Amino acid sequence: MTIHYRPYQRSIDLLSIGQLIRGAYAIAPNWNTYSFARFDIWAQRCISDEVLLNETAWQSDVRLWETGDGMLVGAVFFESDRDAMLIGHPDWPDLIEPMLDYAEARYVEKGSAEPLMIEAMESNAARCELLKSRGYTLYSGHFIHRHKSLDPAVIEPVNLPPGYTIQRLTRGDLPQYLQAVFAVFGRSGTVESDPFLSQAPSYVPELDLMVMSDQNEVASFCTVWVDPVNHYAEFEPVGTVPSFQKRGLGVALLAYAANRLRALGCPLVTVQSWSTSEGANKLYQAAGLLPKDNQLNWCWSKA
């Protein structure tokens, strides 16, 4: 079958990439590293940059591979000048090489002083071997992909300390919520851009959750995204404000969220954590989110 590739043309191309990610996951969960929630967040932020700031530079990095009848089977885009994301369909495994060719050529054009970064799941041995054969070397850290099966017959205890409550994030809570996110991660979006995230296909408003203190402060938070095709869920982000840590708030919030997902018929929830993030890994382990696979980062520099 003839495959051709083309540049980004319109916003519906982003929806097509999201559909490709979901379809590929249903066939081979370790084929791509990019999860449905991670992509939805990236895509909506690109749309907000375009609408609010007239920033469209990201579009020139996107390349799409399609069959003759218009089926999308491959895509490449960049998160930064050095981070290229390859999304493929497992039924077209040979596409990985032309996708890498494009990513490398575009990286050189962008002129980053840092090495090109390509991701691959550790269990995808063929992808890792290909990268190694092309001169890529492993980056020192990696993301741990964690899974938790949700038995509908199990209800987890939600052990909140006295005075704390769990509630859904509302528009009026956004300024305080963003302050809490900044306190945890040192970064935050703008209040104006957040409505774009709520338009993502996997966003579920009632699963945007916070733990509130008795002083009405955001103490802990998590957003739960649900894949509308494969029906599994993902936590992103999860955090507890430093001044409220070591009180069991994160474990309680994730237990509450898991119970909500069980009620929705969701069989699985996932999360990603950086290999050296000791606090996050302890939290997820305690909440029953166990290591499933590792997302490796491979580096390449122009000779």
Secondary structure as a PSIPRED ss2 file (coil, helix, strand):
# PSIPRED VFORMAT (PSIPRED V4.0)

   1 M C   1.000  0.000  0.000
   2 T C   1.000  0.000  0.000
   3 I E   0.000  0.000  1.000
   4 H E   0.000  0.000  1.000
   5 Y E   0.000  0.000  1.000
   6 R E   0.000  0.000  1.000
   7 P E   0.000  0.000  1.000
   8 Y C   1.000  0.000  0.000
   9 Q C   1.000  0.000  0.000
  10 R C   1.000  0.000  0.000
  11 S C   1.000  0.000  0.000
  12 I H   0.000  1.000  0.000
  13 D H   0.000  1.000  0.000
  14 L H   0.000  1.000  0.000
  15 L H   0.000  1.000  0.000
  16 S H   0.000  1.000  0.000
  17 I H   0.000  1.000  0.000
  18 G H   0.000  1.000  0.000
  19 Q H   0.000  1.000  0.000
  20 L H   0.000  1.000  0.000
  21 I H   0.000  1.000  0.000
  22 R H   0.000  1.000  0.000
  23 G H   0.000  1.000  0.000
  24 A H   0.000  1.000  0.000
  25 Y H   0.000  1.000  0.000
  26 A H   0.000  1.000  0.000
  27 I H   0.000  1.000  0.000
  28 A C   1.000  0.000  0.000
  29 P C   1.000  0.000  0.000
  30 N C   1.000  0.000  0.000
  31 W C   1.000  0.000  0.000
  32 N C   1.000  0.000  0.000
  33 T C   1.000  0.000  0.000
  34 Y C   1.000  0.000  0.000
  35 S C   1.000  0.000  0.000
  36 F H   0.000  1.000  0.000
  37 A H   0.000  1.000  0.000
  38 R H   0.000  1.000  0.000
  39 F H   0.000  1.000  0.000
  40 D H   0.000  1.000  0.000
  41 I H   0.000  1.000  0.000
  42 W H   0.000  1.000  0.000
  43 A H   0.000  1.000  0.000
  44 Q H   0.000  1.000  0.000
  45 R H   0.000  1.000  0.000
  46 C H   0.000  1.000  0.000
  47 I H   0.000  1.000  0.000
  48 S H   0.000  1.000  0.000
  49 D H   0.000  1.000  0.000
  50 E H   0.000  1.000  0.000
  51 V H   0.000  1.000  0.000
  52 L H   0.000  1.000  0.000
  53 L H   0.000  1.000  0.000
  54 N C   1.000  0.000  0.000
  55 E C   1.000  0.000  0.000
  56 T C   1.000  0.000  0.000
  57 A H   0.000  1.000  0.000
  58 W H   0.000  1.000  0.000
  59 Q H   0.000  1.000  0.000
  60 S H   0.000  1.000  0.000
  61 D H   0.000  1.000  0.000
  62 V C   1.000  0.000  0.000
  63 R E   0.000  0.000  1.000
  64 L E   0.000  0.000  1.000
  65 W E   0.000  0.000  1.000
  66 E E   0.000  0.000  1.000
  67 T E   0.000  0.000  1.000
  68 G C   1.000  0.000  0.000
  69 D C   1.000  0.000  0.000
  70 G C   1.000  0.000  0.000
  71 M C   1.000  0.000  0.000
  72 L E   0.000  0.000  1.000
  73 V E   0.000  0.000  1.000
  74 G E   0.000  0.000  1.000
  75 A E   0.000  0.000  1.000
  76 V E   0.000  0.000  1.000
  77 F E   0.000  0.000  1.000
  78 F E   0.000  0.000  1.000
  79 E C   1.000  0.000  0.000
  80 S C   1.000  0.000  0.000
  81 D C   1.000  0.000  0.000
  82 R C   1.000  0.000  0.000
  83 D E   0.000  0.000  1.000
  84 A E   0.000  0.000  1.000
  85 M E   0.000  0.000  1.000
  86 L E   0.000  0.000  1.000
  87 I E   0.000  0.000  1.000
  88 G E   0.000  0.000  1.000
  89 H C   1.000  0.000  0.000
  90 P C   1.000  0.000  0.000
  91 D C   1.000  0.000  0.000
  92 W C   1.000  0.000  0.000
  93 P H   0.000  1.000  0.000
  94 D H   0.000  1.000  0.000
  95 L H   0.000  1.000  0.000
  96 I H   0.000  1.000  0.000
  97 E H   0.000  1.000  0.000
  98 P H   0.000  1.000  0.000
  99 M H   0.000  1.000  0.000
 100 L H   0.000  1.000  0.000
 101 D H   0.000  1.000  0.000
 102 Y H   0.000  1.000  0.000
 103 A H   0.000  1.000  0.000
 104 E H   0.000  1.000  0.000
 105 A H   0.000  1.000  0.000
 106 R H   0.000  1.000  0.000
 107 Y H   0.000  1.000  0.000
 108 V H   0.000  1.000  0.000
 109 E H   0.000  1.000  0.000
 110 K H   0.000  1.000  0.000
 111 G C   1.000  0.000  0.000
 112 S C   1.000  0.000  0.000
 113 A C   1.000  0.000  0.000
 114 E C   1.000  0.000  0.000
 115 P C   1.000  0.000  0.000
 116 L E   0.000  0.000  1.000
 117 M E   0.000  0.000  1.000
 118 I E   0.000  0.000  1.000
 119 E E   0.000  0.000  1.000
 120 A E   0.000  0.000  1.000
 121 M E   0.000  0.000  1.000
 122 E C   1.000  0.000  0.000
 123 S C   1.000  0.000  0.000
 124 N C   1.000  0.000  0.000
 125 A H   0.000  1.000  0.000
 126 A H   0.000  1.000  0.000
 127 R H   0.000  1.000  0.000
 128 C H   0.000  1.000  0.000
 129 E H   0.000  1.000  0.000
 130 L H   0.000  1.000  0.000
 131 L H   0.000  1.000  0.000
 132 K H   0.000  1.000  0.000
 133 S H   0.000  1.000  0.000
 134 R C   1.000  0.000  0.000
 135 G C   1.000  0.000  0.000
 136 Y C   1.000  0.000  0.000
 137 T E   0.000  0.000  1.000
 138 L E   0.000  0.000  1.000
 139 Y E   0.000  0.000  1.000
 140 S E   0.000  0.000  1.000
 141 G E   0.000  0.000  1.000
 142 H E   0.000  0.000  1.000
 143 F E   0.000  0.000  1.000
 144 I E   0.000  0.000  1.000
 145 H E   0.000  0.000  1.000
 146 R E   0.000  0.000  1.000
 147 H E   0.000  0.000  1.000
 148 K E   0.000  0.000  1.000
 149 S E   0.000  0.000  1.000
 150 L C   1.000  0.000  0.000
 151 D C   1.000  0.000  0.000
 152 P C   1.000  0.000  0.000
 153 A C   1.000  0.000  0.000
 154 V C   1.000  0.000  0.000
 155 I C   1.000  0.000  0.000
 156 E C   1.000  0.000  0.000
 157 P C   1.000  0.000  0.000
 158 V C   1.000  0.000  0.000
 159 N C   1.000  0.000  0.000
 160 L C   1.000  0.000  0.000
 161 P C   1.000  0.000  0.000
 162 P C   1.000  0.000  0.000
 163 G C   1.000  0.000  0.000
 164 Y C   1.000  0.000  0.000
 165 T E   0.000  0.000  1.000
 166 I E   0.000  0.000  1.000
 167 Q E   0.000  0.000  1.000
 168 R E   0.000  0.000  1.000
 169 L C   1.000  0.000  0.000
 170 T C   1.000  0.000  0.000
 171 R H   0.000  1.000  0.000
 172 G H   0.000  1.000  0.000
 173 D H   0.000  1.000  0.000
 174 L H   0.000  1.000  0.000
 175 P H   0.000  1.000  0.000
 176 Q H   0.000  1.000  0.000
 177 Y H   0.000  1.000  0.000
 178 L H   0.000  1.000  0.000
 179 Q H   0.000  1.000  0.000
 180 A H   0.000  1.000  0.000
 181 V H   0.000  1.000  0.000
 182 F H   0.000  1.000  0.000
 183 A H   0.000  1.000  0.000
 184 V H   0.000  1.000  0.000
 185 F H   0.000  1.000  0.000
 186 G C   1.000  0.000  0.000
 187 R C   1.000  0.000  0.000
 188 S C   1.000  0.000  0.000
 189 G C   1.000  0.000  0.000
 190 T C   1.000  0.000  0.000
 191 V C   1.000  0.000  0.000
 192 E C   1.000  0.000  0.000
 193 S C   1.000  0.000  0.000
 194 D H   0.000  1.000  0.000
 195 P H   0.000  1.000  0.000
 196 F H   0.000  1.000  0.000
 197 L H   0.000  1.000  0.000
 198 S C   1.000  0.000  0.000
 199 Q C   1.000  0.000  0.000
 200 A C   1.000  0.000  0.000
 201 P C   1.000  0.000  0.000
 202 S C   1.000  0.000  0.000
 203 Y E   0.000  0.000  1.000
 204 V E   0.000  0.000  1.000
 205 P E   0.000  0.000  1.000
 206 E E   0.000  0.000  1.000
 207 L E   0.000  0.000  1.000
 208 D E   0.000  0.000  1.000
 209 L E   0.000  0.000  1.000
 210 M E   0.000  0.000  1.000
 211 V E   0.000  0.000  1.000
 212 M E   0.000  0.000  1.000
 213 S C   1.000  0.000  0.000
 214 D C   1.000  0.000  0.000
 215 Q C   1.000  0.000  0.000
 216 N C   1.000  0.000  0.000
 217 E C   1.000  0.000  0.000
 218 V E   0.000  0.000  1.000
 219 A E   0.000  0.000  1.000
 220 S E   0.000  0.000  1.000
 221 F E   0.000  0.000  1.000
 222 C E   0.000  0.000  1.000
 223 T E   0.000  0.000  1.000
 224 V E   0.000  0.000  1.000
 225 W E   0.000  0.000  1.000
 226 V E   0.000  0.000  1.000
 227 D C   1.000  0.000  0.000
 228 P C   1.000  0.000  0.000
 229 V C   1.000  0.000  0.000
 230 N C   1.000  0.000  0.000
 231 H C   1.000  0.000  0.000
 232 Y C   1.000  0.000  0.000
 233 A E   0.000  0.000  1.000
 234 E E   0.000  0.000  1.000
 235 F E   0.000  0.000  1.000
 236 E E   0.000  0.000  1.000
 237 P E   0.000  0.000  1.000
 238 V E   0.000  0.000  1.000
 239 G E   0.000  0.000  1.000
 240 T E   0.000  0.000  1.000
 241 V C   1.000  0.000  0.000
 242 P H   0.000  1.000  0.000
 243 S H   0.000  1.000  0.000
 244 F H   0.000  1.000  0.000
 245 Q C   1.000  0.000  0.000
 246 K C   1.000  0.000  0.000
 247 R C   1.000  0.000  0.000
 248 G C   1.000  0.000  0.000
 249 L H   0.000  1.000  0.000
 250 G H   0.000  1.000  0.000
 251 V H   0.000  1.000  0.000
 252 A H   0.000  1.000  0.000
 253 L H   0.000  1.000  0.000
 254 L H   0.000  1.000  0.000
 255 A H   0.000  1.000  0.000
 256 Y H   0.000  1.000  0.000
 257 A H   0.000  1.000  0.000
 258 A H   0.000  1.000  0.000
 259 N H   0.000  1.000  0.000
 260 R H   0.000  1.000  0.000
 261 L H   0.000  1.000  0.000
 262 R H   0.000  1.000  0.000
 263 A H   0.000  1.000  0.000
 264 L C   1.000  0.000  0.000
 265 G C   1.000  0.000  0.000
 266 C C   1.000  0.000  0.000
 267 P C   1.000  0.000  0.000
 268 L E   0.000  0.000  1.000
 269 V E   0.000  0.000  1.000
 270 T E   0.000  0.000  1.000
 271 V E   0.000  0.000  1.000
 272 Q E   0.000  0.000  1.000
 273 S E   0.000  0.000  1.000
 274 W E   0.000  0.000  1.000
 275 S C   1.000  0.000  0.000
 276 T C   1.000  0.000  0.000
 277 S C   1.000  0.000  0.000
 278 E H   0.000  1.000  0.000
 279 G H   0.000  1.000  0.000
 280 A H   0.000  1.000  0.000
 281 N H   0.000  1.000  0.000
 282 K H   0.000  1.000  0.000
 283 L H   0.000  1.000  0.000
 284 Y H   0.000  1.000  0.000
 285 Q H   0.000  1.000  0.000
 286 A H   0.000  1.000  0.000
 287 A C   1.000  0.000  0.000
 288 G C   1.000  0.000  0.000
 289 L C   1.000  0.000  0.000
 290 L E   0.000  0.000  1.000
 291 P E   0.000  0.000  1.000
 292 K E   0.000  0.000  1.000
 293 D E   0.000  0.000  1.000
 294 N E   0.000  0.000  1.000
 295 Q E   0.000  0.000  1.000
 296 L E   0.000  0.000  1.000
 297 N E   0.000  0.000  1.000
 298 W E   0.000  0.000  1.000
 299 C E   0.000  0.000  1.000
 300 W E   0.000  0.000  1.000
 301 S C   1.000  0.000  0.000
 302 K C   1.000  0.000  0.000
 303 A C   1.000  0.000  0.000
